[in-house]
C-alpha cells in the first residue's frame, strides 16, 4: 500500500484557476476523488446512466436541481449523492468549491456535450 500526504481540500480547490473543470486529486479503488470550482450556470442538465455521483461542499453555496423536484441549496459541509440516471444540474452565483467522488468510468457530463465538457485526461492534468 502506497501512502500519500494528507490533502487540504480547501487549498486544492482554491488553487484551481478554471470553473467547471474538475481535477482528480486521488483514487480509491475504482473511483476518482476530484475537486472543482463552480460559478455561474454553465453546467447543462445531464445524468450518468450507470453511476452514482457524490457531491460535498468544501466552501460556498451550490444550487442543486433535480429533474421533477424542487431545487435546493447545499452549503459548506453538506453532502449529497445523485443516483444513477437522475437528470441534474448545479450552479452558483458566487464561487463554490466542491469535492466529487465518481467511478473512473463516469463521463464529466454523462452523454451531454457542451463547451465545458472535460475528458478524463483533462481532469487528470495538473
N, C-alpha and C positions, 0 to 999 in steps of 0.2 A: 504494500500500500504506500503510495506516494503522498506525503503530507504537503500542505501548502500553507502559506501565512494567512492569517485572518484577513477578511476583506471588509473594509469600511464602506458600506453601501452608499452612504451619502457622498463620500469623497469620489467614489467611482462614477456615480450619477452626475455629480456636479461637473466633473471633468469632461463630460460629453459635450460636443460642440453642435450637433445637429439634432433637431427634433424628429420624432417618428422614426428613429434609426436605432433599433435595439442592438446592443453589443453583448456578446457572450462573455461572462466573467467566470464561469465554472461549469463543470459537468458532474452529474450524479447519476451513475448507471446509464440509462438510455435517455436522460433528459438534459437539456441545457438550462442554466441559470443565467438570466440576462438582465441588464439594466437599460432603461430608456428614459428620455425626457419627452414630455408631451406638452404642447402649447398650440392651441387653435383647434380647428375642426377638420383637419385634412384626412383623418382616418375614415375610410368608407365603411359602409355596412359590409360585414363579411362573417364567415364561420369557418370552423375547422371540422370537417365532416367526421374524422376518425379520432380526434384528440381533444382532451380537456385542456384548459389553459388557466393558470393561476396568476392572479394579479395581486401585488402587495404594494401599498402606497408608502414609499420611503419619505416623501416630503411633498406637501401641497394637497390640492383637491382635484378629483377626477370625476367628471360626469360620465356615468355608465348608462348606456342604453341597450336594452334587450328587446328584440322584436316582439311586439304584442304586450309589453309590460310597461309600467310607469318607470321613467328614468329615475336614477338615484345617484347621490353624490357620495363618493368614497373620500375619506380624509386620512391624513397621516396615521399609519399604524393599522389601517383597515386591510383586510384580505378578502378576496372573492375568487371563486372558481367558476369559470364558464364551462358548462357542459358541452360535449362534442355535438356539433350540428346546430348549435344555437346562434342565430344571427345576432351580432352585436357590433357596437362601435363605442369609442371613447373620445372624449375631448376635454379641454381645459382652457379656461380664459387666462389663467396665469400659469407660469411654468410649474409642472408637476413631475416629480421623479418617481419612477415605478420599477419594481422588480417583477420579472416574468419567469415562470417555470413552465417549460414546454418540452414535449417529446422532441427528440432530434429530427423526427420526420415532419414536424409541424412547419408548414409554409407560413411566412410572415403574415400574409393576409388571406390565407386559405387559397381558393381558386380565383380570388379577386385580384385583378391587376390594376395598379394605379401608379401615379408618378412617385409615390413614396414607397412602393414595394421594394423590399430588400431581400437579396438572396442570402442564403446561409453563409456564403463566402464573405459577403459584405458585413454580416453580423459577427463573423469571427475575426475580421481585420481589426487591428489596433488603431 
